[in-house]
């Protein structure tokens, strides 16, 4: 296995730094690296764009978060704050289904119904009620602040009067008697304003549009439906993103692979080198995305569920599984590259048919033993008839015996 990995690395760097088995100069290498970095950046930009093309769970179910928060706080009998959040002049004018533009997918019909009910709340009458409630709350805060200030002065004023200190020598602005009367009046006003606020809140909550929204969000059937849909979308979203990223990457990999094979067979060294670099560049994000998928996709979730069922809370066992799975994936990738990308045997038959060198692919005479371009010896001795036959071919062209390559 280590020999295979070593051969893989050697051939990889040889193909990345040479044109027709000749090292490229430093200036050309710098130019190629700059081009590689530019293309790699654009590949990642493209992957990011296409991954955001399908609607995310938050975009497809935009009402879920606020609905869930309401369900968690439903033990409180006061629904005013929930209704209040949808009333105001500065509410977002964009509708839920505006995210469908330039995206793949549809917004949940339940969320669209939720939105229509919340928009019905935001009318001039309800805005006026909320404005009056806010004004009265402001008045209450001012009165409470004033009472706090009076209480701070009241105790010291009372002590001064008990001690018989003349009024003109007092450090306080108010007499004890006056302070007590003002505290009483302010508290009465606070109680009055509190009662008025309670009445206004009741008026707002009894509006038809408020009742319709509260009945809607209190429906457990509807909430269960939106919750299960959101959880299912959240589970599959990373997998869907990866599939679309594969749709973006796979055609690029196929095209660059075909160009590389064609240029390699034709002996177009520079085209072969550039297409090889493109192939490597396209495989880099592919491998990164595959390993990301193993960490967050449905495979990870499935393994997590299996471990949870079998071993309870011993979730560290998932890490053990990945320690064995990821090297196996790497080994299979190396085998794939060796068999389909770096394997000279797959190219040998075509090069013999076209009278090309088995190593560099340059045109040579049919009976030439050594390539004049790279010096590679084209033949080997047959193990059966001992005549010379082509290297890398499966059978001797003299006796037809299978060769041990």
Buried (B, 14 or more C-beta within 10 A) or exposed (E): EEEEEEEBEEBBEEBBEBBBBEEBEEEEEEEBEEBBEEBBEEBEEBBEEBBBBBBBBBBBBBBBEBBBEBEEEEEEEEBBEBBBBBBEEEBEEEBBBEBBEEBEBEBBEBBBEBBBBBBBBBEEEBBEBBEBBEEBEEBBEEBEEEBEEBEEBBEEBBEBEEEEEEEEEBEBEBBBEEBBEBBEEBEEEBEEBEEBBEEBBEBBBEBEBBEEBBEBBEEEEBBEEBBEBBEEBBBBBBBBBBEBBBEBBEEBBEBBBEBBBEBBBBBBBEBBBBBBBBBBBBBEBBEEBBEBBBEBBBBBBEBBEEBBEEEEEEEEBBEEBBEEEEEEBEEEBBEEBBEEBBEEEEBBEEBBEEEBBBBBBBEBEEEEEEBEBBEBEBBBEBEBEEEBBBBBBEEBEEEEEEBEE
